């Protein structure tokens, strides 16, 4: 079958994959499909394509207001299929929610049955290999021809205040220190050093990039504030683009300036360029061997290779050409982890008939599910379906430690309500631990067909007995490709495909509709919240005086939430709060986490003054405060996903209103969305910001979280 000339590309909160897929797929009719909430992102991608591929027909479609409505996605794609006369079309299911992705991929497989090999034209963007991966293991190299830094920023709603380098930098690049002092005789010495350092790095970057296709270098750029057009909301000292990947560069005079600024730099880089952005700090001082470790210790969310720190001299000497530069910051791109499957993908059998009703606990169902970055989804799946046996598939990135025992404990609590928590001996003796198992080897998180094969083999093994049990595939956790693999295995074997709407506390089964949850999952919070311990004393006594958190606000908020709860509440404290050294970074994490059954509320109250050296105290910048809130939000989201929510607290006055604007900017919140504070779940990366004195916090947090 020839390559289809129509392609459907799903669009989510990060529009970069949609742009790259639209440029890569060999199609001249592109349908960008999102939800009402991501329509603006799709429209920006369409505007970029109008410049980059002016001959292509591009339309923007929405599945409606609910991106978790499986049927709405299927109906939207069915209408597109009919409007194109039933002709074959390609699908990239990278963007959108997981439910949208799985619904679109299953519809694609069903709609194109009998037209050749539909699986061959279903793609998923592998961000490591920079390939659109097809089910047979082959891939299309990502095409970024014509893309520049302005376009990549534009699809994220960002633009520069000026397209030119600042005059100070232009003069320093061309004439050095003498020209700079002659043109700006009143410039203070620290600013002179800063400009000269920026100019030195910029000269080096432009020299090694000169004449290389697909490489772009810009000097300092300021990002326009969408609410205050004449002001900036972020700035970068230099920007480097290699293909579609972006390196945001910050130049500092000394290594000590790097540690506290790293978090805000990463936050603004991701906001302007999405997940393709990395951050490079270059400092003029002597090399510091443990600087990278100190950054990770200060802000745990930055313990990945997305932040690098180089001494200026080392960078110039060791990265003297663009190929070395590329290998240092963007290694491993363009290579598949494994080659195409011999013989491609075997034809998928037609969908089998699912059971007449969704299997309940009395039916003894077996469950197959995945393990994601947050382990909560796996535990709540066991609670929701009460399986006789469970198979958990994990990728190499999945944290398996402790999950089997936690899942067995959740299952015991679901089947024995009101009983004391089970210890390890009881779980073994009663057989609960044996009812949960992992695959022997990790699966490839980007290989849907490989996951489908592993899941289907286990389902067939379970059904080989005389009385085959009903099967449920829960697609809530893991990568989108893993969820799709589970769904394909379920459809081919007549199993139920289910996903949890954790923020609504319900389960949706594709064949049988919405299934009410029975009770609340018993979560092993010690497993879900590493680095936290039960709070044994009042917060005022547990926090070291040097910690840069507003202890009085934290305590008031905790008391308000506990008073409003009609059920039991556990309070967990960040272990660093009481440590005289580690507490200096406590503002980068939720200080307290309150757990209400299967819900977690993190309380973050970064102080507006911090101790820096000895007894010196420094006023906190509004961007730094916003970054601390963002870091705390990311920290809890990685552990609890949609079952967690951060409440960011501040007293009124000073730079608070501007800091709140920056929090909204980082999280893509529109100004009109900020209304009276209301605690709700479903958007884990959007904190609830409460600005109030301690005595007034209770009015904003008079909510029984256990009922949400």
C-alpha positions in Angstrom: 0.0 0.0 0.0 1.4 3.4 -0.9 1.9 6.0 1.8 -1.5 7.6 2.5 -1.8 11.3 1.6 -3.9 12.0 4.7 -2.5 12.0 8.2 -4.2 12.5 11.6 -1.9 14.0 14.2 -3.0 14.2 17.9 -2.1 17.4 19.7 -1.6 17.7 23.5 -0.2 20.3 25.9 3.2 20.0 24.3 2.8 20.9 20.6 6.3 20.1 19.4 5.7 16.4 18.6 2.6 17.4 16.5 4.7 19.9 14.5 7.5 17.4 13.9 5.1 14.6 12.9 3.2 16.9 10.5 6.5 17.7 8.9 7.7 14.1 8.7 4.7 12.2 7.5 4.4 12.1 3.7 1.0 13.7 3.6 -0.5 16.8 2.0 -3.8 16.6 4.0 -3.2 17.0 7.7 -5.8 16.9 10.5 -4.6 18.2 13.8 -6.8 16.7 16.5 -6.9 17.8 20.1 -9.5 18.7 22.7 -11.1 22.0 23.4 -8.3 22.6 26.0 -5.5 22.1 23.4 -7.2 23.7 20.4 -5.0 26.8 20.8 -1.9 24.6 20.6 -3.2 22.9 17.5 -3.9 26.3 15.9 -0.4 27.5 16.6 1.0 24.3 14.9 -1.3 25.0 11.9 0.0 28.5 11.7 3.6 27.2 11.7 2.7 24.6 9.0 1.2 27.4 6.8 4.7 28.9 6.6 6.7 25.6 6.5 4.4 23.5 4.2 2.2 26.1 2.4 0.9 23.6 -0.1 -0.5 21.2 2.6 -4.1 21.3 3.6 -4.3 21.7 7.4 -7.4 21.5 9.5 -7.8 21.7 13.3 -10.3 19.4 14.9 -11.5 18.9 18.5 -12.9 15.8 20.3 -14.8 18.2 22.6 -14.3 19.4 26.1 -13.4 16.0 27.7 -10.1 14.5 26.5 -10.8 11.4 28.5 -14.0 10.5 26.5 -13.0 7.5 24.4 -16.2 7.6 22.4 -15.8 11.3 21.4 -12.3 10.6 20.0 -13.6 7.6 18.0 -16.5 9.6 16.6 -14.3 12.5 15.6 -11.9 10.2 13.7 -14.8 8.3 12.2 -16.1 11.6 10.8 -12.7 12.4 9.4 -12.5 9.0 7.8 -15.9 9.4 6.2 -15.1 12.9 5.0 -12.1 11.5 3.2 -14.1 8.9 1.4 -12.9 6.0 3.5 -9.4 6.3 2.1 -6.4 5.1 4.2 -4.7 7.6 6.5 -1.7 7.7 8.7 -1.9 8.3 12.4 0.5 9.7 14.9 -0.8 9.1 18.4 2.0 10.8 20.4 0.0 13.8 21.5 -3.3 14.2 23.5 -4.2 12.2 26.6 -3.6 8.5 26.9 -7.3 7.8 26.4 -7.2 9.8 23.2 -4.1 8.0 21.9 -5.5 4.5 22.6 -8.9 5.4 21.2 -7.4 6.8 18.0 -5.0 3.9 17.5 -7.7 1.3 18.0 -10.0 3.2 15.6 -7.2 3.4 13.1 -6.7 -0.3 13.2 -10.4 -1.1 12.9 -11.2 1.5 10.2 -8.3 0.4 7.9 -8.8 -3.3 8.2 -8.8 -4.8 4.7 -6.8 -1.9 3.2 -3.4 -3.6 3.3 -1.3 -3.2 6.4 -2.8 -0.4 8.6 -0.3 -1.0 11.4 2.5 0.1 9.1 1.1 3.7 9.1 0.6 4.1 12.8 3.4 6.1 14.5 4.7 7.1 17.9 7.4 9.7 18.3 10.4 8.2 20.1 12.1 11.2 21.7 15.4 9.3 22.3 15.9 8.1 18.7 14.2 11.1 17.1 12.2 8.8 15.0 8.5 8.2 14.3 8.4 4.6 15.2 6.1 2.2 13.4 4.8 -1.1 14.9 7.2 -3.2 12.8 10.2 -1.6 14.5 11.1 0.7 11.6 11.0 4.4 11.8 10.9 7.7 9.9 13.7 10.1 10.8 12.2 13.3 12.2 12.1 16.1 9.6 12.8 19.6 11.0 13.6 21.3 7.8 12.7 25.0 8.0 12.1 24.9 11.7 13.9 27.7 13.6 13.9 28.9 17.2 11.2 31.5 16.6 8.8 28.8 15.3 9.6 26.4 18.2 8.9 29.2 20.7 5.8 30.4 18.7 4.0 27.1 18.9 4.3 27.4 22.7 2.8 30.9 22.7 6.1 32.7 23.2 7.8 35.5 21.2 10.9 37.6 21.6 10.7 41.3 22.6 13.4 42.0 20.0 14.9 39.9 17.3 18.3 41.5 17.7 21.1 40.9 20.3 21.4 43.7 22.9 23.6 46.5 21.8 26.1 45.9 24.6 26.6 42.3 23.5 26.8 43.2 19.8 29.6 45.7 20.6 31.5 43.3 22.9 31.3 40.5 20.3 32.7 42.8 17.6 35.2 44.9 19.5 35.9 43.4 22.9 36.3 45.2 26.2 37.7 48.4 24.8 34.8 49.0 22.4 32.4 48.1 25.2 33.9 50.6 27.7 34.1 53.3 25.0 30.4 52.9 24.1 29.2 52.5 27.7 31.7 54.3 30.0 29.2 54.2 33.0 28.6 50.5 32.9 29.4 49.0 36.3 32.3 46.5 36.4 30.1 43.5 37.3 27.9 44.2 34.3 31.0 44.6 32.1 32.3 41.2 33.2 28.9 39.6 32.5 28.6 41.1 29.0 32.1 40.1 28.1 31.5 36.5 29.3 28.3 36.3 27.2 30.2 37.8 24.2 33.0 35.3 24.6 30.7 32.3 24.6 28.6 33.7 21.7 31.7 34.1 19.5 32.6 30.5 20.2 29.1 29.1 19.5 28.8 31.1 16.2 32.2 30.0 15.1 31.6 26.3 15.5 28.1 26.5 14.0 29.0 28.6 11.0 28.0 27.0 7.7 26.4 23.9 9.3 22.9 23.1 8.1 20.2 22.7 10.7 22.2 24.6 13.4 21.1 28.0 14.7 22.7 30.3 17.3 21.0 33.3 18.8 22.4 35.8 21.3 20.4 37.0 24.4 16.7 36.9 23.9 13.9 38.2 26.2 10.5 36.5 26.1 7.5 38.9 25.9 5.0 38.7 28.7 1.6 37.9 27.2 -0.1 40.0 29.9 2.3 42.9 29.8 3.5 43.2 26.1 6.3 45.7 26.9 7.8 43.5 29.7 9.5 40.2 29.6 8.6 37.0 31.5 11.9 35.1 30.9 15.3 35.7 29.3 18.1 33.5 27.9 21.8 34.5 27.4 22.1 32.4 24.3 20.1 29.8 22.4 21.4 26.9 20.3 19.2 24.8 18.0 20.4 21.6 16.4 17.6 20.2 14.3 14.6 20.6 16.5 16.4 20.3 19.8 17.2 23.4 21.8 19.9 24.3 24.3 19.1 27.3 26.5 22.4 28.8 27.7 22.9 30.8 30.9 26.3 32.5 31.5 27.4 33.2 35.1 30.4 34.9 36.5 31.0 32.3 39.2 29.8 28.7 39.8 28.1 29.7 43.0 25.4 31.5 41.0 24.4 28.4 39.2 22.9 26.2 42.0 19.9 28.4 43.0 19.1 29.6 39.5 19.1 26.2 37.8 15.4 25.4 38.6 14.0 28.7 37.2 16.1 28.4 34.1 14.8 24.9 33.4 11.2 25.9 34.1 11.3 28.8 31.7 13.2 26.7 29.0 10.5 24.0 29.2 7.7 26.6 29.1 9.1 28.3 25.9 10.4 25.2 24.0 8.7 22.1 25.6 10.5 18.9 26.3 13.0 19.2 23.6 14.9 21.9 25.6 18.0 21.3 27.7 19.8 23.9 29.8 23.5 24.6 29.8 25.2 26.8 32.5 28.6 28.2 31.6 30.6 29.9 34.3 33.8 31.9 34.2 35.1 30.7 37.5 37.3 27.6 38.1 35.7 24.2 37.5 33.9 22.7 40.5 33.8 18.9 40.4 30.6 18.4 42.4 28.5 21.3 41.0 26.2 19.0 39.1 25.5 17.0 42.2 24.8 20.1 44.2 22.2 21.2 41.7 20.4 17.9 42.0 20.6 18.1 45.8 19.1 21.6 45.8 16.3 20.8 43.4 15.6 17.0 43.1 13.5 17.4 40.0 16.8 18.5 38.2 18.7 15.2 38.9 18.4 14.3 35.2 20.8 15.0 32.3 18.6 18.0 31.2 21.0 20.4 33.0 24.7 20.6 32.4 27.3 22.9 33.8 30.6 23.7 32.1 33.5 25.9 32.9 34.1 28.4 30.1 37.7 27.3 29.4 36.8 23.6 29.3 33.9 24.2 26.9 36.0 26.1 24.5 38.9 23.6 24.6 36.9 20.4 24.6 33.9 21.3 22.4 35.7 23.0 19.5 33.4 21.8 16.7 29.7 21.3 16.4 29.9 17.5 16.2 31.5 17.3 19.6 29.0 19.8 20.9 26.1 17.7 19.6 27.5 14.6 21.2 27.9 16.4 24.5 24.3 17.6 24.7 22.2 15.5 22.4 23.7 12.0 22.3 22.1 9.0 20.9 19.7 10.6 18.5 18.7 9.0 15.2 19.3 5.3 16.2 16.6 2.7 16.9 17.2 0.5 19.9 16.5 -2.5 17.7 16.0 -3.0 14.0 12.8 -3.8 12.2 11.1 -7.1 13.1 11.9 -9.9 10.6 8.8 -10.2 8.4 7.2 -7.1 9.9 4.1 -7.3 12.1 2.0 -10.4 11.7 -1.6 -9.6 10.7 -3.7 -8.9 13.8 -6.6 -11.2 14.4 -10.1 -9.7 14.3 -11.5 -8.4 17.5 -12.9 -11.1 19.8 -16.2 -10.8 21.6 -15.9 -9.3 25.1 -17.9 -10.7 28.0 -21.6 -9.7 28.3 -20.9 -7.8 31.5 -17.9 -6.2 33.2 -16.4 -8.8 35.5 -16.8 -8.1 39.2 -14.8 -9.5 42.1 -17.1 -12.6 42.3 -16.1 -13.5 38.7 -12.5 -14.0 39.6 -11.1 -11.8 36.8 -7.4 -11.6 35.9 -5.8 -8.2 35.4 -3.0 -7.1 33.1 -1.7 -3.6 33.6 1.5 -1.5 33.4 3.8 0.2 35.8 4.3 3.9 35.2 6.5 6.6 36.7 3.9 7.0 39.5 3.1 3.6 41.1 -0.2 4.8 42.4 -2.1 3.8 39.2 -1.0 0.2 39.5 -2.2 0.1 43.2 -5.6 1.7 42.4 -6.0 -0.7 39.4 -5.7 -3.7 41.8 -8.2 -2.0 44.1 -10.7 -1.2 41.3 -10.8 -4.7 39.7 -10.1 -7.0 42.7 -8.4 -9.6 40.4 -7.7 -13.2 41.2 -4.3 -12.8 39.5 -2.4 -9.8 38.2 0.4 -9.3 35.7 2.2 -6.0 35.8 4.4 -5.0 32.8 7.2 -2.6 33.4 9.6 -0.8 31.2 13.3 -0.4 32.1 12.4 2.9 33.7 9.7 1.5 35.9 10.5 1.4 39.7 9.4 -2.1 40.6 10.9 -2.2 44.1 8.2 -2.7 46.7 5.3 -2.6 44.2 4.4 -6.3 44.5 4.0 -6.2 48.3 2.1 -2.8 48.1 -0.3 -4.2 45.5 -0.9 -7.3 47.6 -1.6 -5.2 50.6 -4.0 -3.1 48.6 -5.8 -6.2 47.4 -6.0 -7.6 51.0 -7.5 -4.3 52.2 -10.1 -4.2 49.4 -11.2 -7.7 50.1 -11.1 -7.4 53.9 -12.5 -3.9 54.7 -12.0 -2.9 58.3 -9.3 -5.4 59.0 -5.9 -4.3 60.3 -3.2 -3.7 57.6 -1.6 -7.0 56.5 2.1 -7.6 57.3 4.5 -9.4 55.0 3.9 -12.8 56.6 0.1 -12.6 56.2 0.4 -11.6 52.6 2.5 -14.7 51.9 0.5 -17.1 54.0 -2.9 -16.0 52.6 -1.5 -16.0 49.0 -2.0 -12.3 48.3 1.6 -11.9 47.2 1.3 -14.8 44.8 -1.6 -13.1 43.1 0.6 -10.3 41.8 3.6 -10.9 39.4 5.8 -9.0 37.0 7.0 -10.0 33.6 10.4 -11.7 33.7 12.0 -9.0 31.6 11.1 -5.4 31.1 9.3 -4.4 28.0 10.2 -1.6 25.5 8.1 1.3 26.6 7.9 2.6 22.9 7.0 -0.8 21.4 3.2 -1.3 21.4 3.3 -4.5 19.4 6.0 -6.0 21.8 3.8 -5.1 24.8 0.8 -6.6 23.0 2.6 -9.8 22.4 3.7 -10.1 26.0 0.3 -9.4 27.4 -1.5 -11.7 24.9 0.9 -14.6 25.7 0.0 -14.2 29.4 -3.7 -14.0 28.7 -3.6 -17.2 26.7 -1.6 -18.9 29.4 -4.3 -17.9 32.0 -7.1 -19.1 29.7 -5.4 -22.5 29.0 -7.1 -24.0 32.1 -10.4 -25.7 31.9 -12.5 -22.8 33.1 -10.9 -19.6 31.5 -11.4 -16.5 33.6 -12.6 -13.1 32.3 -9.7 -10.7 31.7 -9.4 -7.0 32.3 -6.6 -4.9 30.7 -6.2 -1.6 32.7 -4.5 0.9 30.4 -4.2 3.8 33.0 -0.5 3.7 33.6 2.8 3.4 31.7 3.7 5.0 28.4 1.1 5.5 25.7 2.7 2.8 23.6 2.4 0.4 26.6 -1.3 1.3 27.1 -2.0 0.8 23.4 -0.2 -2.6 23.5 -2.4 -3.7 26.4 -5.5 -2.5 24.6 -4.6 -4.3 21.4 -4.0 -7.5 23.3 -7.4 -7.1 25.1 -9.3 -6.5 21.8 -7.7 -9.4 20.1 -8.5 -11.8 23.0 -12.0 -10.5 24.0 -10.9 -8.9 27.2 -12.3 -5.8 28.8 -10.3 -2.6 28.1 -10.6 -0.3 31.2 -9.1 2.9 32.3 -9.4 4.8 35.6 -10.6 8.3 35.8 -8.7 8.8 39.1 -9.7 12.4 39.4 -13.4 11.3 39.3 -12.9 8.0 41.2 -14.5 5.9 38.5 -13.5 3.3 36.0 -14.6 3.2 32.3 -14.8 -0.1 30.5 -14.9 0.3 26.7 -17.5 -2.4 26.1 -19.6 -1.7 29.2 -19.3 1.9 30.1 -18.7 3.6 33.4 -18.2 1.4 36.4 -18.6 2.9 39.9 -15.7 2.3 42.3 -16.3 0.4 45.5 -14.6 2.2 48.4 -11.2 3.9 48.4 -8.0 2.3 47.6 -5.7 1.6 50.5 -2.4 3.1 49.3 1.0 2.3 50.7 2.0 6.0 51.0 5.5 5.1 52.4 6.2 3.6 49.0 4.5 6.5 47.0 6.2 9.2 49.0 9.9 8.5 49.3 11.8 11.1 51.3 8.8 11.7 53.6 8.1 10.5 57.1 5.0 10.6 59.3 4.8 13.9 61.2 5.0 13.2 64.9 5.2 16.8 66.2 3.5 20.1 65.3 5.0 21.6 62.1 6.5 24.5 64.1 8.6 22.0 66.0 9.6 19.8 63.0 11.0 22.6 60.8 14.6 23.9 61.3 14.8 27.7 61.8 17.1 27.9 58.7 14.5 26.3 56.4 13.2 28.8 53.8 9.5 28.0 54.4 6.7 29.8 56.0 6.0 27.4 58.9 3.1 29.3 60.3 1.3 29.2 57.0 2.0 25.5 56.5 0.7 24.7 60.0 -2.5 26.8 59.5 -3.2 25.1 56.1 -2.6 21.6 57.6 -5.0 22.3 60.5 -7.7 23.6 58.1 -7.6 20.5 55.9 -7.6 18.2 58.9 -10.6 19.9 60.5 -12.5 19.8 57.2 -11.9 16.0 56.8 -14.5 13.6 58.0 -12.2 10.6 57.5 -8.7 9.8 58.7 -5.8 12.0 57.6 -2.1 11.2 57.6 0.5 14.0 57.7 3.9 13.4 56.1 6.9 15.7 56.5 9.8 16.3 54.1 12.7 14.7 55.8 15.0 17.6 55.0 12.9 20.1 57.0 14.7 19.2 60.3 18.2 18.9 58.9 20.4 22.0 59.5 22.1 21.6 56.1 19.5 19.9 53.8 16.7 22.2 55.0 18.3 25.0 52.9 16.7 23.4 49.9 13.3 22.4 51.5 11.4 25.1 49.6 11.9 23.0 46.4 9.6 20.3 47.6 6.2 20.1 49.3 7.0 20.6 53.0 4.0 18.6 54.2 1.9 16.0 52.3 -1.6 15.2 53.7 -3.0 11.9 52.5 -6.8 11.2 52.5 -7.2 7.6 51.6 -6.2 7.6 47.9 -5.7 11.4 47.7 -2.6 13.5 48.5 -2.4 17.3 49.0 1.1 18.8 49.2 1.6 22.0 51.0 4.3 24.4 49.7 5.0 27.7 51.3 8.4 29.1 50.1 9.5 31.9 52.3 10.3 35.4 50.8 13.6 35.6 52.6 16.4 33.0 52.6 19.6 32.5 54.5 22.5 32.3 52.0 25.8 32.4 53.9 26.2 32.4 57.7 23.6 34.9 59.0 23.1 36.7 55.7 19.5 36.9 54.6 18.4 37.6 51.0 15.1 38.7 49.6 13.7 36.1 47.2 12.9 37.1 43.7 9.4 36.5 42.3 10.8 34.2 39.6 12.6 32.2 42.3 9.4 31.9 44.3 7.5 30.8 41.3 10.2 28.2 40.4 10.1 26.8 44.0 6.3 26.3 43.6 6.9 24.7 40.2 9.6 22.4 41.6 7.3 21.3 44.5 4.5 20.6 42.0 6.7 18.5 39.8 8.0 16.7 42.8 4.5 15.6 43.9 3.2 14.9 40.4 6.0 12.4 39.7 4.9 10.5 42.8 1.2 10.8 42.8 0.2 11.9 39.2 -3.5 13.0 39.1 -4.1 11.7 42.7 -1.9 14.5 44.0 -2.4 18.3 44.2 -0.1 21.0 45.5 -1.4 24.0 47.5 1.1 26.9 47.2 0.8 29.3 50.1 1.9 32.9 50.5 1.1 35.9 52.5 -0.2 39.0 50.6 2.1 41.9 49.7 5.3 42.5 47.9 5.9 40.7 44.7 3.2 38.0 45.3 0.8 39.0 42.5 3.6 39.0 40.0 4.9 35.7 41.3 1.4 34.2 40.9 1.4 35.4 37.3 4.7 33.6 36.7 3.2 30.4 38.2 0.3 30.7 35.8 2.6 31.3 32.9 4.7 28.2 33.6 1.6 26.1 33.9 -0.2 27.5 30.8 -3.0 28.9 32.9 -5.0 31.7 31.3 -5.7 34.8 33.4 -9.4 34.3 33.3 -9.0 30.8 34.8 -7.9 32.3 38.2 -11.0 32.5 40.3 -11.6 32.0 44.0 -9.3 29.2 45.3 -10.9 25.8 44.9 -9.2 22.5 45.7 -9.8 19.9 42.9 -7.9 17.1 41.2 -7.1 16.3 37.6 -4.4 18.8 36.7 -1.5 17.8 38.9 1.0 20.3 37.4 -1.3 23.2 38.1 -1.0 24.2 41.8 -3.7 25.9 43.7 -2.2 29.2 44.9 -3.7 30.6 48.1 -2.6 34.1 49.1 -3.7 34.8 52.7 -2.6 35.4 56.2 -2.5 32.3 58.4 -5.7 33.3 60.2 -7.5 33.4 56.9 -6.3 30.2 55.3 -9.1 28.1 56.7 -11.7 29.9 54.6 -9.9 29.0 51.4 -9.3 25.3 52.4 -12.6 24.4 54.0 -12.8 21.2 51.9 -13.2 17.5 52.7 -10.5 16.2 50.4 -11.7 12.6 51.0 -14.9 13.4 49.1 -13.1 14.9 46.0 
